[in-house]
Amino acid sequence: MGRKLLLEHIAVPGIETYEVYRSKGGYNAVEKAIKTMTPDEVMEEIKKSGLRGRGGAGFPSGMKWSFLDRKSTKPRYLVCNADESEPGTFKDRFLMEKIPHLLIEGLICSSYSLGSNTTYVYIRGEYKWIVKILEKAVAEAKNAGFLGQNILGSGYNLEIYIHNGAGAYICGEETALIESLEGKRGNPRIKPPFPAISGLYNCPTVVNNVETLATVVPILNIGGDEYAKIGIGKSTGTKLISACGHINKPGVYEIDLGLPVDEFLNSDEYCGGIRAGHRLKAVVPGGSSVPILPAELFMRNIKGEARLMSYESLSDGGFASGSMLGSGGFIAMDETTCIVRNLWNFTRFYHHESCGQCSPCREGTGWMEKVLHRLEHGHGHMRDIDLLVDIAKKIEGNTICPLGDAAAWPVASAIRHFREEFEYHAKYPSKVANERTAHLEDYKKEMSPALS
């Protein structure tokens, strides 16, 4: 049974309210930080914990905080990246909707450590109903004396503001988010300077995602050293995983980092295995932007060793046989999945969401979508396969922000591991077209009762 640090009280009735959250030990971390610790001591606990950013990059959070320009006379800002738009990822939404005060408490502790008196939560445009939930939680915390002027008599002041985005995936990139927060078009900035030096309003800024900031609370409650004992190696602590696809129990799960992938997939505590009568074909372990891996790469070797749910284990083997933990968007696919159709769907998303600032991304994502559309609809050629690989190579590493890489990696990995499916689409275009028509007809029949 895995530990529950973030989701321990998630099923408690009324946990979204201040009264119930407080009765379960809520805001104890704020009292501990502000009454008994200096800002630097809070940061030191985060460093000891080994906490890595839970938004996808996995960069050490304490180190990121230490980069903040403390010599500047300008205001400092903490910005919470709640622009969760990665296909297959929904764990931040779950946290904000079910236990919003955990995030608010994490924001207060983090802001105190960073010396920020103004903190923003930039929330995904499609999460409009959660804006009201967070605003209510902020108001409750303020009424209780945990926000506003002279918090707990310490002389520390903090205001938290909720800002609703307009529904752009690109604003999940921290500098595009800052541009949008300033009222401009959400285009990523060229770095350096980095936000820690010149971020929001050209002031020192730290941007962290929802899960990262919420995790500050249990770290302060149990101590950084104790938190670091959970997990494996440099992948310390627990991690929220959004599990979906062809599994029996889709949902949000909190795991100890280092849990074997096959245990996560097949255990009744977590995913509950692949749906009856089917077998695993492929897994996208960290959201749509990470490389897809075939089922055999998750099987235990002759020594019984397994690939683990950790930053290091999932990337083992590089892009030849590895992927990334990313944002924790775990997508399982059984043998009924058409990899070409799935990849075309992903690529349509990245083409649509590209801000268009960089030519390789703006043009390349469009070209990949067109070529995959051609293959999927029975108009493809064998040369299209290598053309896709070539386009992906020309996008990767040649853009201002990682969206280009996010679009290129799934294409390259899908062809690397499932090339025979792409060749089938190119060799038998009429069969592919007929199969697609049959698939659509079956889908229409399946959906007709719901539609009527």
C-alpha positions as CSV (number, residue, x, y, z in Angstrom):
1,M,0.0,0.0,0.0
2,G,1.5,3.3,-1.1
3,R,1.8,6.3,1.2
4,K,-0.7,9.1,0.8
5,L,0.7,12.5,1.5
6,L,-1.4,14.6,-0.9
7,L,-4.5,12.4,-1.1
8,E,-4.7,11.2,2.5
9,H,-7.9,13.1,3.2
10,I,-9.3,13.4,-0.4
11,A,-12.4,11.3,0.4
12,V,-13.3,13.1,3.6
13,P,-16.7,14.8,3.1
14,G,-16.4,18.5,3.0
15,I,-12.6,18.5,2.7
16,E,-12.9,21.3,0.1
17,T,-14.0,23.7,2.9
18,Y,-11.7,25.5,5.3
19,E,-13.4,24.1,8.5
20,V,-13.0,20.4,7.5
21,Y,-9.5,20.9,6.0
22,R,-8.4,22.7,9.2
23,S,-9.8,19.9,11.3
24,K,-7.5,17.4,9.5
25,G,-4.4,19.4,10.2
26,G,-4.7,21.9,7.5
27,Y,-2.5,25.1,7.7
28,N,-0.3,23.5,10.3
29,A,2.5,23.8,7.8
30,V,1.9,27.6,7.5
31,E,2.0,28.0,11.2
32,K,5.2,26.0,11.4
33,A,6.9,27.9,8.6
34,I,5.9,31.4,9.6
35,K,6.1,31.0,13.4
36,T,9.2,28.8,13.8
37,M,11.2,29.0,10.6
38,T,13.0,31.6,8.6
39,P,12.4,31.8,4.8
40,D,15.8,30.3,4.2
41,E,15.1,27.4,6.5
42,V,11.9,26.6,4.6
43,M,13.9,26.6,1.4
44,E,16.5,24.3,3.0
45,E,13.8,21.8,3.8
46,I,12.7,21.7,0.2
47,K,16.3,21.1,-0.9
48,K,16.7,18.3,1.6
49,S,13.5,16.7,0.4
50,G,14.9,16.3,-3.2
51,L,11.5,17.4,-4.5
52,R,11.6,17.7,-8.3
53,G,9.1,19.7,-10.4
54,R,6.0,17.7,-10.9
55,G,4.9,19.6,-14.1
56,G,7.0,17.5,-16.5
57,A,10.6,18.7,-16.5
58,G,11.5,17.2,-13.1
59,F,14.0,20.0,-12.2
60,P,15.0,20.1,-8.5
61,S,12.6,22.6,-6.9
62,G,14.9,23.8,-4.1
63,M,17.6,24.6,-6.6
64,K,15.1,26.5,-8.8
65,W,14.0,28.6,-5.8
66,S,17.6,29.4,-5.0
67,F,18.1,30.9,-8.4
68,L,15.7,33.8,-7.5
69,D,17.5,37.1,-7.6
70,R,17.4,38.2,-4.0
71,K,19.7,41.2,-4.5
72,S,17.1,42.9,-6.7
73,T,15.1,45.7,-5.1
74,K,12.1,44.8,-7.3
75,P,9.1,42.9,-6.0
76,R,9.3,39.1,-6.1
77,Y,6.5,36.9,-7.5
78,L,5.4,33.3,-7.2
79,V,3.3,32.1,-10.1
80,C,1.4,28.8,-9.9
81,N,1.2,27.1,-13.2
82,A,-2.3,25.6,-13.2
83,D,-2.5,25.6,-17.0
84,E,-2.8,21.8,-17.1
85,S,-3.4,21.1,-20.8
86,E,-1.2,18.1,-21.6
87,P,-3.4,15.4,-23.2
88,G,-3.7,12.5,-20.8
89,T,-3.0,14.6,-17.7
90,F,-5.6,15.6,-15.2
91,K,-4.1,15.3,-11.7
92,D,-3.8,19.0,-11.0
93,R,-7.5,19.5,-11.8
94,F,-8.3,16.7,-9.3
95,L,-6.3,18.4,-6.6
96,M,-7.7,21.9,-7.1
97,E,-11.3,20.6,-7.4
98,K,-11.3,18.2,-4.5
99,I,-8.9,19.7,-1.9
100,P,-8.2,23.3,-2.9
101,H,-6.9,24.4,0.5
102,L,-3.9,22.1,0.1
103,L,-2.8,24.2,-2.9
104,I,-3.5,27.5,-1.0
105,E,-1.5,26.3,2.0
106,G,1.4,25.3,-0.3
107,L,1.3,28.7,-2.0
108,I,1.5,30.5,1.4
109,C,4.5,28.5,2.6
110,S,6.3,28.8,-0.8
111,S,5.6,32.6,-1.0
112,Y,6.9,33.1,2.5
113,S,10.1,31.2,1.6
114,L,10.6,33.2,-1.6
115,G,9.8,36.6,-0.1
116,S,6.8,37.1,-2.4
117,N,4.0,39.3,-1.3
118,T,1.9,38.7,-4.4
119,T,1.2,35.3,-5.9
120,Y,-0.8,34.4,-8.9
121,V,-2.5,31.1,-9.9
122,Y,-2.7,31.0,-13.7
123,I,-5.4,28.4,-14.4
124,R,-6.3,26.7,-17.6
125,G,-9.1,28.5,-19.6
126,E,-11.2,25.4,-19.7
127,Y,-11.2,25.0,-15.9
128,K,-13.6,27.8,-15.3
129,W,-15.6,26.0,-12.6
130,I,-12.4,25.5,-10.6
131,V,-11.8,29.2,-10.6
132,K,-14.8,29.7,-8.2
133,I,-13.6,26.8,-6.0
134,L,-10.1,28.4,-5.7
135,E,-11.5,31.9,-5.1
136,K,-13.7,30.6,-2.3
137,A,-10.7,28.8,-0.7
138,V,-8.7,32.0,-0.9
139,A,-11.5,34.0,0.7
140,E,-11.8,31.4,3.5
141,A,-8.1,31.4,4.2
142,K,-8.1,35.2,4.3
143,N,-11.0,35.3,6.7
144,A,-9.1,32.8,8.9
145,G,-6.0,35.1,9.0
146,F,-3.8,33.1,6.8
147,L,-3.7,35.6,4.0
148,G,-3.7,39.4,3.8
149,Q,-1.8,41.8,6.1
150,N,0.4,40.7,9.1
151,I,-0.3,36.9,8.7
152,L,-0.3,35.3,12.2
153,G,1.2,38.5,13.7
154,S,4.5,37.9,11.8
155,G,4.5,41.1,9.8
156,Y,4.4,39.0,6.6
157,N,1.8,40.1,4.0
158,L,0.5,38.0,1.1
159,E,-2.3,38.3,-1.5
160,I,-3.2,35.4,-3.9
161,Y,-5.0,36.1,-7.1
162,I,-6.7,33.6,-9.5
163,H,-6.2,34.4,-13.2
164,N,-8.1,32.4,-15.8
165,G,-6.3,31.8,-19.1
166,A,-7.9,31.8,-22.5
167,G,-7.4,28.1,-23.3
168,A,-3.9,27.9,-24.9
169,Y,-1.7,24.9,-24.4
170,I,1.4,27.0,-25.1
171,C,0.7,29.0,-21.9
172,G,1.8,25.9,-19.9
173,E,5.3,27.0,-20.9
174,E,6.4,29.3,-18.1
175,T,7.5,32.3,-20.1
176,A,4.4,32.2,-22.4
177,L,2.3,32.0,-19.2
178,I,4.1,35.1,-17.9
179,E,3.4,36.9,-21.2
180,S,-0.3,36.0,-21.0
181,L,-0.5,37.1,-17.3
182,E,0.9,40.4,-18.3
183,G,-2.0,40.8,-20.8
184,K,0.0,40.0,-24.0
185,R,-0.2,37.2,-26.5
186,G,1.1,33.9,-25.0
187,N,4.3,33.6,-26.9
188,P,7.4,32.0,-25.2
189,R,10.3,34.3,-24.4
190,I,13.8,33.7,-25.6
191,K,16.0,32.8,-22.6
192,P,18.2,34.1,-21.0
193,P,17.1,36.1,-19.0
194,F,15.3,33.4,-17.0
195,P,12.2,34.2,-14.9
196,A,14.2,34.0,-11.7
197,I,16.0,37.1,-12.8
198,S,13.5,38.8,-15.0
199,G,10.0,37.2,-15.0
200,L,6.6,38.7,-14.4
201,Y,6.7,42.5,-15.0
202,N,10.5,42.1,-15.4
203,C,10.8,41.1,-11.7
204,P,12.3,38.0,-10.1
205,T,9.8,35.2,-10.5
206,V,9.4,31.5,-9.6
207,V,6.9,29.4,-11.6
208,N,5.9,26.0,-10.3
209,N,3.0,23.8,-11.1
210,V,0.1,22.8,-8.8
211,E,1.3,19.4,-7.6
212,T,4.8,20.8,-6.8
213,L,3.5,23.6,-4.6
214,A,1.0,21.4,-2.9
215,T,3.8,19.0,-2.0
216,V,5.5,21.7,0.0
217,V,2.9,21.1,2.7
218,P,3.7,17.5,3.6
219,I,7.4,18.2,3.2
220,L,7.2,20.9,5.9
221,N,4.9,18.7,8.1
222,I,7.2,15.6,8.1
223,G,10.5,17.3,7.3
224,G,12.7,17.2,4.2
225,D,14.8,14.3,5.4
226,E,11.8,12.1,6.0
227,Y,10.3,13.0,2.7
228,A,13.6,12.1,0.9
229,K,13.4,8.6,2.4
230,I,10.3,7.9,0.2
231,G,11.0,7.0,-3.4
232,I,14.1,5.8,-5.0
233,G,17.4,7.5,-5.8
234,K,17.0,11.0,-7.0
235,S,13.3,10.4,-7.5
236,T,12.1,11.1,-4.0
237,G,8.7,11.3,-2.5
238,T,5.3,10.5,-3.9
239,K,3.9,11.4,-7.3
240,L,0.3,11.8,-8.6
241,I,-0.4,9.8,-11.8
242,S,-3.3,10.4,-14.2
243,A,-4.1,7.0,-15.5
244,C,-6.4,6.5,-18.5
245,G,-6.8,4.4,-21.6
246,H,-7.7,0.7,-21.9
247,I,-7.5,0.0,-18.1
248,N,-10.2,-1.2,-15.7
249,K,-9.7,1.6,-13.2
250,P,-8.9,5.0,-14.7
251,G,-8.3,7.8,-12.2
252,V,-5.7,9.8,-10.3
253,Y,-3.4,7.7,-8.1
254,E,-0.6,8.7,-5.6
255,I,2.4,6.4,-5.8
256,D,5.8,6.1,-4.2
257,L,8.2,6.9,-6.9
258,G,10.1,3.7,-7.8
259,L,6.9,1.6,-8.0
260,P,7.3,-1.0,-10.8
261,V,5.3,-0.1,-13.9
262,D,3.8,-3.5,-14.2
263,E,2.6,-3.4,-10.6
264,F,1.0,0.0,-11.2
265,L,-0.7,-1.3,-14.3
266,N,-2.0,-4.6,-12.9
267,S,-2.5,-4.0,-9.2
268,D,-6.1,-3.7,-7.9
269,E,-4.8,-0.8,-5.8
270,Y,-4.1,1.2,-9.0
271,C,-5.1,0.6,-12.6
272,G,-6.6,-2.9,-12.1
273,G,-5.1,-4.3,-15.3
274,I,-6.0,-4.1,-19.0
275,R,-9.7,-4.5,-19.8
276,A,-10.9,-8.1,-20.0
277,G,-10.1,-10.1,-23.1
278,H,-7.3,-7.7,-24.3
279,R,-3.6,-7.4,-23.9
280,L,-1.3,-4.4,-23.5
281,K,0.2,-3.1,-26.7
282,A,1.8,0.3,-25.7
283,V,2.1,2.8,-23.0
284,V,2.6,6.6,-23.0
285,P,3.9,7.0,-19.4
286,G,4.1,10.8,-19.0
287,G,1.5,12.6,-21.2
288,S,1.2,12.9,-25.0
289,S,4.5,14.7,-25.4
290,V,6.7,11.8,-24.3
291,P,7.9,8.9,-26.4
292,I,5.5,6.0,-26.7
293,L,6.9,2.6,-25.7
294,P,5.7,-0.9,-26.7
295,A,4.5,-3.4,-24.0
296,E,7.6,-5.6,-24.1
297,L,9.8,-2.7,-22.8
298,F,7.8,-2.9,-19.5
299,M,8.2,-6.6,-19.0
300,R,10.5,-7.9,-16.3
301,N,13.9,-9.2,-17.5
302,I,15.3,-12.6,-16.8
303,K,16.5,-11.4,-13.4
304,G,13.1,-10.2,-12.5
305,E,14.1,-6.6,-12.7
306,A,11.3,-4.2,-13.8
307,R,11.1,-0.7,-15.3
308,L,10.1,1.7,-12.5
309,M,7.9,4.7,-12.2
310,S,10.8,7.1,-11.7
311,Y,12.5,9.8,-13.6
312,E,15.6,7.8,-14.1
313,S,14.1,4.3,-14.9
314,L,11.7,5.5,-17.5
315,S,14.4,7.4,-19.3
316,D,16.8,4.4,-19.2
317,G,18.0,3.6,-22.7
318,G,17.5,7.2,-24.0
319,F,15.1,7.6,-26.9
320,A,16.1,4.2,-28.3
321,S,14.2,2.4,-25.6
322,G,13.2,5.0,-23.0
323,S,10.6,7.6,-22.4
324,M,10.0,10.1,-19.6
325,L,7.8,10.4,-16.4
326,G,6.8,13.9,-17.6
327,S,3.6,15.2,-16.1
328,G,2.5,11.7,-15.1
329,G,-0.1,11.3,-17.7
330,F,-0.2,7.5,-18.0
331,I,-2.0,6.3,-21.1
332,A,-2.3,2.5,-21.6
333,M,-3.3,1.1,-25.0
334,D,-4.4,-2.4,-25.9
335,E,-4.0,-4.4,-29.2
336,T,-7.1,-2.7,-30.7
337,T,-5.2,0.6,-30.9
338,C,-4.1,1.9,-34.2
339,I,-0.8,3.6,-33.5
340,V,-1.0,5.7,-36.7
341,R,-4.5,6.9,-35.9
342,N,-3.4,7.7,-32.3
343,L,-0.3,9.6,-33.5
344,W,-2.3,11.6,-36.1
345,N,-4.6,12.6,-33.2
346,F,-1.7,13.8,-31.1
347,T,-0.1,15.6,-34.0
348,R,-3.4,17.4,-34.8
349,F,-3.3,18.7,-31.2
350,Y,0.3,20.1,-31.4
351,H,-0.3,21.7,-34.8
352,H,-3.4,23.4,-33.5
353,E,-1.6,24.6,-30.3
354,S,1.6,25.8,-31.8
355,C,1.9,29.6,-31.2
356,G,3.6,29.9,-34.7
357,Q,6.5,31.9,-33.4
358,C,9.1,29.4,-34.6
359,S,9.2,28.3,-38.3
360,P,10.2,24.6,-37.6
361,C,7.3,24.2,-35.2
362,R,4.7,26.3,-37.1
363,E,5.4,24.5,-40.4
364,G,6.7,21.2,-39.2
365,T,3.7,20.3,-37.0
366,G,1.5,21.1,-40.0
367,W,3.5,18.9,-42.3
368,M,3.4,16.0,-39.9
369,E,-0.3,16.3,-39.5
370,K,-0.8,16.3,-43.3
371,V,1.4,13.3,-43.8
372,L,-0.2,11.3,-41.0
373,H,-3.7,12.3,-42.3
374,R,-2.6,10.9,-45.7
375,L,-1.4,7.6,-44.2
376,E,-4.4,7.2,-42.0
377,H,-6.9,7.9,-44.8
378,G,-5.5,5.5,-47.4
379,H,-3.5,8.0,-49.5
380,G,0.0,7.4,-48.1
381,H,3.3,6.2,-49.6
382,M,6.3,4.3,-48.2
383,R,8.4,7.4,-48.5
384,D,6.1,9.2,-46.1
385,I,7.5,7.2,-43.2
386,D,11.0,8.5,-43.5
387,L,9.7,11.9,-44.4
388,L,8.0,12.0,-41.0
389,V,11.2,11.0,-39.2
390,D,13.1,13.7,-41.1
391,I,10.6,16.4,-40.3
392,A,10.7,15.4,-36.6
393,K,14.5,15.7,-36.6
394,K,14.3,19.1,-38.1
395,I,11.9,20.3,-35.4
396,E,13.6,18.8,-32.4
397,G,16.0,21.2,-30.6
398,N,15.3,24.1,-33.0
399,T,12.5,26.0,-31.3
400,I,12.3,28.6,-28.6
401,C,10.2,26.4,-26.3
402,P,9.7,22.6,-25.8
403,L,6.4,22.4,-27.8
404,G,8.4,21.5,-30.9
405,D,10.1,18.7,-29.1
406,A,6.8,17.6,-27.6
407,A,5.4,17.2,-31.1
408,A,8.5,15.5,-32.6
409,W,9.2,12.9,-29.9
410,P,5.9,10.9,-30.2
411,V,6.4,10.8,-34.0
412,A,9.9,9.5,-33.9
413,S,9.3,7.0,-31.2
414,A,6.1,5.6,-32.8
415,I,7.9,4.9,-36.0
416,R,10.9,3.5,-34.2
417,H,8.8,1.0,-32.3
418,F,5.8,0.4,-34.6
419,R,7.2,0.9,-38.1
420,E,5.4,-2.1,-39.4
421,E,2.0,-0.4,-38.8
422,F,3.1,2.6,-40.8
423,E,4.3,0.3,-43.6
424,Y,1.0,-1.5,-43.6
425,H,-0.8,1.8,-44.0
426,A,1.5,2.7,-46.9
427,K,1.3,-0.7,-48.6
428,Y,-2.4,-1.3,-48.4
429,P,-4.1,2.1,-48.6
430,S,-7.4,0.7,-49.8
431,K,-7.6,-1.7,-46.8
432,V,-6.8,1.1,-44.5
433,A,-9.5,3.3,-46.0
434,N,-12.1,0.5,-45.8
435,E,-11.1,-0.4,-42.2
436,R,-11.3,3.3,-41.2
437,T,-14.8,3.5,-42.8
438,A,-15.9,0.3,-41.0
439,H,-14.5,1.7,-37.7
440,L,-16.4,4.9,-38.1
441,E,-19.6,3.0,-38.9
442,D,-19.2,0.8,-35.8
443,Y,-18.6,3.9,-33.7
444,K,-21.7,5.5,-35.0
445,K,-23.8,2.4,-34.2
446,E,-22.2,2.3,-30.7
447,M,-23.0,5.9,-30.1
448,S,-26.5,6.1,-31.7
449,P,-28.4,5.2,-28.5
450,A,-26.5,8.0,-26.7
451,L,-27.1,10.5,-29.5
452,S,-30.8,9.7,-29.7
